[in-house]
Amino acid sequence: MGSANFHDIVGSDAFAFRPAGELPLTDDCRHYEGKHEVPWDIQKYFAQRYSIFSWYDEGVCLTDDAWFGVTPEPVANAIAADLQDSESSKTVLIDAFAGAGGNTIAFALSGRWEHIIAIERDASTLACAQNNSRIYGVDPAMVTWVRGDSFEYFRALINRRHTLHPKLRVDIATTVVFASPPWGGPGYRSDDVFDLRTMQPYNLKQLHDAYSLMDHVLFLPRTSDIRQIARLAPEGRKIPVVQYCMQGASKAMAAYIPATANLGQDGKQASSRIRPASRPDHSENESSPSVENSTRPTQ
Ligand SMILES: C[S@@+](CC[C@H](N)C(=O)[O-])C[C@H]1O[C@@H](n2cnc3c(N)ncnc32)[C@H](O)[C@@H]1O
């Protein structure tokens, strides 16, 4: 069945994935104004609210969970700048874990992308992201928000395109994926080198398998084992790994991973150049010949 027919016959509600439309803020979407309102485990993050969202006072909302995972604005802006020079044929960016919108907003404001698809499983968190992107003046036509499981979305994109709303049937050859999954698992806070096989709820293999046909950026804990990342390098390619720092301390690392086999809709191998644009102020290659490790101050 052709995609247009499917759409005409069953209507938009029958698609497994479709644009979320504008979601209402819920009681879980909070804009705390003073420390006295803030749960104790979030107070540390609330104290840093202007580093996280410089426009916080304009009405930025987060769920209590979202405070733990949101990418601070300077880091999100640095990653967006680093993707500025990616292969010009790449026009679509998919943010697989949109959260409260930290990265999606930075990507949208960078002006680099024609279309951004931002996927988030939790409706209240997605409503916060939509609210926050309005505050930052993101053009609503640029971002398609989707509520759902992004792993399911990628499976559908690759195997069952007709089950996606037409707006979500992007060409994987022209698409870059950005993934900032939740971080957790044994040793994530304590180990000097974090074993990405044990990362929860999604480990390195699950993430890489989901996106391997596309250039992708994995946003990972700063202590992640880069030897494990190096093993993902396609034959003859290197994976740039950047540590993003605020006030001299690394907040996280991002690995810029080329597609393994990237066939466009025309069946031809797509070109791929996914490299951070920033000139690293420090670079070392001893840990593995397949990674280029660098450090990037953002503030
Ligand atoms: C670390 S946060 C992302 C933060 C985001 N980059 C930001 O700056 O706000 C991870 C998010 O992924 C969402 N999530 C977890 N599993 C998911 C899945 N399978 N599909 C889509 N979203 C998921 C969580 O609800 C959470 O909001």
The ligand as an ORCA input file, in Angstrom:
! r2SCAN-3c Opt
* xyz 0 1
  C      18.507     12.965     29.935
  S      16.872     13.377     29.554
  C      17.034     14.351     28.094
  C      17.338     15.776     28.397
  C      17.279     16.709     27.215
  N      18.400     16.541     26.337
  C      17.202     18.141     27.711
  O      18.166     18.901     27.534
  O      16.195     18.489     28.323
  C      16.216     11.868     28.925
  C      14.749     11.947     28.547
  O      14.439     10.803     27.768
  C      13.111     10.415     28.039
  N      13.024      9.013     27.596
  C      13.466      7.897     28.231
  N      13.290      6.811     27.461
  C      12.724      7.246     26.305
  C      12.342      6.605     25.108
  N      12.479      5.279     24.955
  N      11.821      7.354     24.114
  C      11.684      8.709     24.247
  N      12.032      9.368     25.374
  C      12.562      8.655     26.387
  C      12.935     10.660     29.513
  O      11.562     10.825     29.836
  C      13.758     11.941     29.714
  O      12.938     13.068     29.612
*
